[in-house]
């Protein structure tokens, strides 16, 4: 995580930028493009499709999980990231539960050739008895272009709570 922090710092040639900077840099039309990896990720969760989820990542992506009550884990490369998600989705499918993930981006920075998104997510788990369990997390994601598409290059996520999610403002 420290390395990704220095990577992001090294790529930045401008001070912190928010939504206004997206508009002044002519990037307001990119919002649709930048939402694609999040949409693919969400659709992949709902359909138990790890290939769809991992397609949101660059080939050389890094996924860093630092959730409470678990060992920190990192995965490098789309193939390992796909394996990570396929194992988790297979468990959910076996237990006959439905999943829905919702993202809330609270800050977006435009760096030299990357985009840095920070925010929160809510994972809804609907079990066999139709009871919904909600889990929350926060993330920092570095997006970069691969071919002509924006994809997740560094994805760092950790535990959060309902209050943080609800209080977070979307940009």
N, C-alpha and C positions, 0 to 999 in steps of 0.2 A: 504494500500500500504506500509506503514511503517512496518507493521508486516511482510509482505512478504519479505521486504528488510532484516529484521533481520533474518527471516527464512533462506533466501539464504546465508547470512553471516554465520550463525550457521552451515550450511551444508558444507561450504567450508573448505577443509583441505589443499588446495594448492593455490598458487597465480594464478592470472588471466591466463587463458590458451586459446589459439586460435587453428586454424587448425593444426598447427604443433603438439600440444599436443594430438590432436585426433589421429594423425598418430603414435606418440611415445607410446601412451597408447594402441595401437592395436585396436582402435575404427574406423579406416578408413572404415572398412566393415559395420559399423553401420549406415552410411549415408543413406542407403536405408530405414532401419528401422525407423530412425529419421524423414525421409520425409513423412512417412505414415500418421501421424495425419494431416499434412498440406494438403496432397493430398485429404484425406477424407473430410476435411473442404471445400476445393475448389470445389470438386465434389458435395458436399451437397448444396453449394450455387447455383451452376449452375442448379441443378435439383430440387431446392426448397425442399430439404429433410433435415428437422431439426434433424431427427434420425441419419442420416449419420454424420452431423456436431457434434452433442452431443456425438456420439460414439468416437470422437477424444479426449474426456475428461475422466479423471478418475471419478469413482463414487463419490468421495468426492472433486471434483475440485472446484476452486473458479474462477469466471470470474468477472473482475473489469473493468468497463467502466468509463473513465474520459474524454469524448469528450468535445470540446468547445461548448458553447451555450446549454449545457444540464446538468441536475443534475447528479452528480456522482452516479453510481449504482453498486451494487455487487450482485452476484448470487452464492449461494453455493449448490453444488450437481448437478449431471448430469440431474436430472429431472427438476430442475429450469432453468438450462442452456438450455435444450431442449425447455422448454416453451418460454423462451426469444426469441430464434431463430425462433420457429414456428410462433409466433406473427408477427415478422418482415418479414419472408418469405411469410406469408399469405397475408400481405399488398402488397408486391411486385407482387405476383401472381394475386391478385385482380386488380391491376393497369396494368396488362399485360406487365410487364417489364422483361428484362433478366438481370442476374447478373453474373459477373465474378470477382473473387478475385485472386490476384497474390501476393505472399509473396517474400520478399527479406531479407534473414537472413544476417545481417552484422557482427554479433559476436556470437560465441558459446563458452561457458565455460563448462568444465567438473568438476562437483562437486562430492562429495562423492558417492551418489546414485542417483543423478539427473543431468540433463543437463539444462543449462540456455541459452536460445536463445534470442537475441535482434535483432530487425530489423524493417522493414517497410512493408506496404502493399498498394496495389492500388485496389480499388473497382470500377469496370466499370458498369455503369447502362445504359442499352439500352432501351429507352422508345418506345412507340408505333409509334412515328414518325421517328424512327431509329436514333434519336439523342443520342449520348453517353455523359454521365455525368461521370466525374471521381472524386472520393473522395480518400483521402489519410489518412493513420494512421501509428502510430508507436506502437510497442509492446515489452513487456518483458514477456517471457513465461518460466515457469519452467516445464520441462518434467520429468516424472518418470515412472517406469515400473508398469504396472498393468497386472497381469498374465505374459504373455511373450511379451507384446506389449508396446512400448513407447506411452504415452498419455500426454495431457496437464493437469497439476496439478494446476498451477496458471497461469492465462492469464490476463495480464494487458494491456490495450490498450488506446490510446489517439489520438487526432487529429494530423495531420501532413499536409504537403503540397507537391505539385508536385516537387518543387526544392529539398526538403529534400530526397524524394523518388529517384529522378534521380541521385542525388549526392552520395547516399549511395552505398557503395561497398559491393558486396556479398562476403562472405568469401570463 
